[in-house]
Amino acid sequence: MRRRLVTIATATSLLLCAATVAINVWSYRAAAMWEYGHVVSKSEVDQFGFVISRGSLVLARGTLNVRPDDESTDALLRSKSGTIRRVFDPPPQMSPEVEFAGFGVTHNRVGGPDVLALRNEYFVPLWAVSSLFALLPLSWVRRRASKK
């Protein structure tokens, strides 16, 4: 039973590795963004999302604060809540403030008299994700080869 479970986990990991490589190639032709916004109060929206672009997976989290006495506040908050999916062709150039081997982080603060937006973005290169998924199949092949 344990051998079968390891084999199933290895096959799943190999499929995820192949899918990540395919997404990595696709990400240089187009980009995709998914965002989700949740209204916390009358003046605040929490936003979560991720972007796949130019060989990177960008995880983002932010907060949008608006002044509650404005008439258009409710419409603005409703427009930022829910799920949004966009595809860009060609993909936008996104670059982190601090970067090492494709990993990076960006902290953005954009503000005006009525709106304050805080957003943190964490960059993970897709080569690292596919390498992580490839570890289990490689160890399985190595173990099989050493038995012969």
Helices and strands as residue ranges (DSSP letters): H 2-26, E 31-41, E 44-53, E 56-66, H 73-80, E 82-88, E 98-100, E 103-111, E 115-125, H 126-147
